[in-house]
Amino acid sequence: MSHFYRTLKPLKSKSFFLFGARGVGKSTFIKGFLKGSSALIIDLLEPDLEDKYSKNPEVLLQETLPKKDKLDWIVIDEVQKCPKLLNIAQKLMVEHELKFILSGSSARRLKQRGINLLAGRALNEFMYPLTHEELGEAFNLTDTLETGTLPEVKTADSIEVQHAFLRAYALNYVTTEIQAEQWVKNLPPFRKFLEIAAQMNGKILNYSNLARDIGVDANTVQSYFEIIEDTLLGFRLPAHDRSIRKQQRKAPKFYLFDTGVKRALDRTLDIPLKPQTSAYGDAFEHFLILETMRIAAYQRKDFKYSYLLTKDDAEIDLIVDRPGQQTILIEIKSKNQVDERDTRHLKKFLGDFDNPLPLVLSMDPTEKDIDGIKACYWQEGIQIILGNDSLE
């Protein structure tokens, strides 16, 4: 697999958890991070190792202590498969000053009560599919909207291989993550849920309607979304939590973690995305929200995200609450040329926020000021959101 430069930069002086969905490149990243270091690597995806450490976690002590002075790092891959190892890891950190990298594609088991999360002794790091910055010259917008940016997709030598990988990914998620962990007793409704959830990507959630479509109750649907979030396959974007004078909708939106996996789950991979269509616009909005969040996370920005939609369908696609800086109100358009029609929703809300920074992000290469609202190319817009652009 070709190597992509990853912008995630964990401290080399401290243990850390590395979370990320399957296939985002955690193992490859760890190998590069460990270059020149001595490390003990334990991959709990290997059934015999998972069995060994689950039966007797103390084995890790016996294996490690005799060579602790020669080890720079201990890596436990897919640590959620044997959470009891975290007690041993803590002992080795505290009593023997050993450093750990604890990777995982699911936080679900680790969120259960009684699990030792090392009380801050290990930092939390997150890895995502590749950003446009990491892809560099290999980045192509339409390809990204259609097939996403998982490393194995970006290194595939044909569209057929990309599609085959994404379809297998969608299937393996159910079998590997869900069935193996026995989080869902009845798989057929969950499979149906995944397809409908992908179709609902970027839409406001109505748990009761979803429950009727799938044939389960609303509480089960909520638990399904929690599973998706805990396995890092997607997230809910909350409605803005401050009272706005216009009556607003309160339910969250839902987004999958990758544009290609979304299309695999809703079985639209074979349908090309054509510019100036609603499907293309939805995919562009999905991509831009993901991209903003990923790059901000890598730059350790403590941002909060939400959306706003009123009962009369006035909408702000993304609100970025930045501590100590202006709140940014974002309208996303997949157009090559924006005008005053694209700023009308933002204008409605300017008086409801204290000194906001309104932005229209699009594919229009010409920077514009439309009645005090800045419109710019999406890449420049991300830099403004991050506070890396002097034009703010």
Secondary structure in CASP SS format (residue, H / E / C, confidence):
PFRMAT SS
TARGET T0000
AUTHOR 0000-0000-0000
METHOD secondary structure of the structure
MODEL  1
M C 1.00
S C 1.00
H C 1.00
F C 1.00
Y C 1.00
R C 1.00
T C 1.00
L C 1.00
K C 1.00
P C 1.00
L C 1.00
K C 1.00
S C 1.00
K C 1.00
S C 1.00
F E 1.00
F E 1.00
L E 1.00
F E 1.00
G C 1.00
A C 1.00
R C 1.00
G C 1.00
V C 1.00
G C 1.00
K H 1.00
S H 1.00
T H 1.00
F H 1.00
I H 1.00
K H 1.00
G H 1.00
F H 1.00
L C 1.00
K C 1.00
G C 1.00
S C 1.00
S C 1.00
A E 1.00
L E 1.00
I E 1.00
I E 1.00
D E 1.00
L C 1.00
L C 1.00
E C 1.00
P H 1.00
D H 1.00
L H 1.00
E H 1.00
D H 1.00
K H 1.00
Y H 1.00
S H 1.00
K H 1.00
N C 1.00
P C 1.00
E C 1.00
V H 1.00
L H 1.00
L H 1.00
Q H 1.00
E H 1.00
T H 1.00
L H 1.00
P H 1.00
K H 1.00
K H 1.00
D H 1.00
K H 1.00
L C 1.00
D C 1.00
W E 1.00
I E 1.00
V E 1.00
I E 1.00
D E 1.00
E C 1.00
V H 1.00
Q H 1.00
K H 1.00
C C 1.00
P C 1.00
K C 1.00
L H 1.00
L H 1.00
N H 1.00
I H 1.00
A H 1.00
Q H 1.00
K H 1.00
L H 1.00
M H 1.00
V H 1.00
E H 1.00
H H 1.00
E C 1.00
L C 1.00
K C 1.00
F E 1.00
I E 1.00
L E 1.00
S E 1.00
G E 1.00
S C 1.00
S C 1.00
A C 1.00
R C 1.00
R H 1.00
L H 1.00
K H 1.00
Q C 1.00
R C 1.00
G C 1.00
I C 1.00
N C 1.00
L C 1.00
L H 1.00
A H 1.00
G H 1.00
R C 1.00
A C 1.00
L E 1.00
N E 1.00
E E 1.00
F E 1.00
M C 1.00
Y C 1.00
P C 1.00
L C 1.00
T C 1.00
H H 1.00
E H 1.00
E H 1.00
L H 1.00
G H 1.00
E H 1.00
A H 1.00
F C 1.00
N C 1.00
L H 1.00
T H 1.00
D H 1.00
T H 1.00
L H 1.00
E H 1.00
T H 1.00
G C 1.00
T C 1.00
L C 1.00
P H 1.00
E H 1.00
V H 1.00
K H 1.00
T C 1.00
A C 1.00
D C 1.00
S C 1.00
I H 1.00
E H 1.00
V H 1.00
Q H 1.00
H H 1.00
A H 1.00
F H 1.00
L H 1.00
R H 1.00
A H 1.00
Y H 1.00
A H 1.00
L H 1.00
N H 1.00
Y H 1.00
V H 1.00
T H 1.00
T H 1.00
E H 1.00
I H 1.00
Q H 1.00
A H 1.00
E H 1.00
Q C 1.00
W C 1.00
V C 1.00
K C 1.00
N C 1.00
L H 1.00
P H 1.00
P H 1.00
F H 1.00
R H 1.00
K H 1.00
F H 1.00
L H 1.00
E H 1.00
I H 1.00
A H 1.00
A H 1.00
Q H 1.00
M C 1.00
N C 1.00
G C 1.00
K C 1.00
I E 1.00
L C 1.00
N C 1.00
Y H 1.00
S H 1.00
N H 1.00
L H 1.00
A H 1.00
R H 1.00
D H 1.00
I H 1.00
G C 1.00
V C 1.00
D C 1.00
A H 1.00
N H 1.00
T H 1.00
V H 1.00
Q H 1.00
S H 1.00
Y H 1.00
F H 1.00
E H 1.00
I H 1.00
I H 1.00
E H 1.00
D H 1.00
T C 1.00
L C 1.00
L C 1.00
G E 1.00
F E 1.00
R E 1.00
L E 1.00
P C 1.00
A E 1.00
H C 1.00
D C 1.00
R C 1.00
S C 1.00
I C 1.00
R C 1.00
K C 1.00
Q C 1.00
Q E 1.00
R C 1.00
K C 1.00
A C 1.00
P C 1.00
K E 1.00
F E 1.00
Y E 1.00
L E 1.00
F C 1.00
D C 1.00
T H 1.00
G H 1.00
V H 1.00
K H 1.00
R H 1.00
A H 1.00
L H 1.00
D C 1.00
R C 1.00
T C 1.00
L C 1.00
D C 1.00
I C 1.00
P C 1.00
L C 1.00
K C 1.00
P C 1.00
Q C 1.00
T C 1.00
S H 1.00
A H 1.00
Y H 1.00
G H 1.00
D H 1.00
A H 1.00
F H 1.00
E H 1.00
H H 1.00
F H 1.00
L H 1.00
I H 1.00
L H 1.00
E H 1.00
T H 1.00
M H 1.00
R H 1.00
I H 1.00
A H 1.00
A H 1.00
Y H 1.00
Q C 1.00
R C 1.00
K C 1.00
D C 1.00
F C 1.00
K E 1.00
Y E 1.00
S E 1.00
Y E 1.00
L E 1.00
L E 1.00
T E 1.00
K C 1.00
D C 1.00
D C 1.00
A C 1.00
E E 1.00
I E 1.00
D E 1.00
L E 1.00
I E 1.00
V E 1.00
D E 1.00
R C 1.00
P C 1.00
G C 1.00
Q C 1.00
Q C 1.00
T C 1.00
I E 1.00
L E 1.00
I E 1.00
E E 1.00
I E 1.00
K C 1.00
S C 1.00
K C 1.00
N C 1.00
Q C 1.00
V C 1.00
D C 1.00
E H 1.00
R H 1.00
D H 1.00
T H 1.00
R H 1.00
H H 1.00
L H 1.00
K H 1.00
K H 1.00
F H 1.00
L H 1.00
G H 1.00
D H 1.00
F C 1.00
D C 1.00
N C 1.00
P C 1.00
L E 1.00
P E 1.00
L E 1.00
V E 1.00
L E 1.00
S E 1.00
M C 1.00
D C 1.00
P C 1.00
T C 1.00
E C 1.00
K E 1.00
D E 1.00
I E 1.00
D C 1.00
G C 1.00
I E 1.00
K E 1.00
A E 1.00
C E 1.00
Y E 1.00
W H 1.00
Q H 1.00
E H 1.00
G H 1.00
I H 1.00
Q H 1.00
I H 1.00
I H 1.00
L H 1.00
G C 1.00
N C 1.00
D C 1.00
S C 1.00
L C 1.00
E C 1.00
END
